Every structure is written in C-alpha cells, then in structure tokens.
C-alpha cells in the first residue's frame, strides 16, 4: 500500500524489529498501531502491539519489510502521527507525536 498514515523514526523501526526478533513474536504477525478510548474529554490513548492482519485493516511495511496494521476506522485519528523510541536515564519507551506538536526534548 502506498498510503502510510503513520510514520516511524529509524530508532522506532529498529526497536520494533528487535522486539520481533527477540521476543518470540509468531510468524505472520506484524506491528499493530491503534487507539483506545472514546475521543470524549478524556481523549484517546495510542497503542502498539503485535497481531495478525484483520479483515478491516490497512497494511504498509517499515524497515526490513515488517508489516504494520491499522484498523481502517482508526486511520482518521492516526494520520500524521509519528512514532519514536526514547531511551534515556529517566525513561524508555515509544512516544507518539501528533502532527503539529513539538517533539519532547
């Protein structure tokens, strides 16, 4: 697919590929990016996980041909999202930066 609603930094791609290689993620699984929550005043929570492709997913690849799955109905909430991976002395994990927001220092 040519349409890629979400981008991942090189560091995020490296970490996803490392997890897939070292954490026994089954063959046929890819990275799932989605949202959880209602969009009410509380808002959404972004989520990452590993899953098989579902019927209502869009798919694109990152890095060394790692598949990424997004449920079609989540796409409009994820367009412009950048996923990065932060590793510092204070924290470690994936970060989500929506288009127009500044990256954390």
PELINUR-V273794 format. One record per helix or strand of 3 or more residues. SS is the DSSP state (H for helix, E for strand). FROM is the first residue (numbers start at 1). LEN is the number of residues. If there is no record, write none. Layout:
BEGIN
ss=SS from=FROM len=LEN
ss=SS from=FROM len=LEN
END
This chain:
BEGIN
ss=E from=6 len=3
ss=H from=10 len=13
ss=E from=29 len=9
ss=E from=44 len=9
ss=E from=57 len=6
ss=E from=66 len=6
ss=H from=72 len=7
ss=E from=81 len=7
ss=E from=92 len=6
END
